[in-house]
Amino acid sequence: MKKNLLLSLIFGISIALFSCGGAETPESCAKKYCELHSKYESAATDEEKQKAKDAMNDYENELEKTHKGDEDFFKKFEEETDRICQAG
């Protein structure tokens, strides 16, 4: 039982790290950001809005750490975010 729980935990962490970690693109990160923003916009309560806003801030901080100094990435990320969020 503990082995299954440990494997599930490791698998979950691996997916979270890979979701926007090694083979990420500005487009994939923009898509994730727009999903988080959509959750913020559609939140029904102040508590849900705050949770969504915290998730967006955490994701922004993660991107800043991962791509520190990569101006090209952030320029493309901003362009893709505008395009994807407006289309959604």
C-alpha positions in Angstrom: 0.0 0.0 0.0 2.8 2.4 0.9 4.6 1.5 -2.2 1.6 2.4 -4.4 1.2 5.7 -2.6 4.9 6.5 -3.0 4.8 5.7 -6.7 1.7 7.8 -7.2 3.3 10.7 -5.4 6.5 10.4 -7.5 4.4 10.2 -10.7 2.4 13.2 -9.8 5.5 15.3 -9.0 7.1 14.2 -12.3 4.0 15.3 -14.3 3.9 18.6 -12.5 7.6 19.3 -13.1 7.4 18.2 -16.8 4.2 20.2 -17.5 6.3 23.3 -17.9 9.7 22.3 -17.1 12.2 20.7 -19.6 10.5 20.6 -23.0 8.3 23.6 -22.4 7.5 26.2 -25.0 6.2 29.7 -24.6 3.0 28.4 -26.2 2.5 25.6 -23.7 3.3 27.8 -20.8 0.9 30.5 -22.1 -1.8 27.9 -22.5 -1.4 26.8 -18.8 -1.4 30.5 -17.7 -4.6 31.2 -19.6 -6.2 28.2 -18.0 -5.3 29.5 -14.6 -6.6 33.0 -15.6 -9.9 31.5 -16.8 -10.3 29.8 -13.4 -9.8 33.2 -11.8 -12.3 34.9 -14.0 -14.9 32.2 -13.5 -14.5 31.9 -9.7 -17.8 32.2 -7.9 -16.6 33.3 -4.5 -13.9 35.6 -3.2 -12.1 32.5 -1.7 -12.1 30.8 -5.0 -10.8 34.0 -6.7 -8.0 34.2 -4.1 -7.0 30.6 -4.6 -6.9 31.1 -8.4 -4.9 34.3 -8.1 -2.4 32.6 -5.8 -2.0 29.8 -8.3 -1.4 32.3 -11.1 1.2 34.1 -9.0 2.9 30.8 -8.1 3.0 29.9 -11.8 4.5 33.3 -12.7 7.2 32.9 -10.0 8.0 29.4 -11.3 8.3 30.8 -14.9 10.6 33.6 -13.7 12.8 31.2 -11.9 12.9 28.7 -14.7 13.5 31.2 -17.5 15.5 33.9 -15.6 17.1 36.2 -18.1 15.5 34.6 -21.2 14.0 37.7 -22.7 13.1 35.9 -26.0 11.1 33.3 -24.1 9.1 36.0 -22.2 8.5 38.0 -25.3 7.0 34.9 -27.1 5.2 33.9 -23.9 3.5 37.3 -23.7 2.5 37.2 -27.4 1.1 33.7 -27.0 -0.7 34.6 -23.8 -2.4 37.5 -25.5 -3.4 35.3 -28.5 -4.6 32.3 -26.5 -6.4 34.1 -23.7 -8.3 36.3 -26.2 -9.3 33.3 -28.2 -10.5 31.4 -25.2 
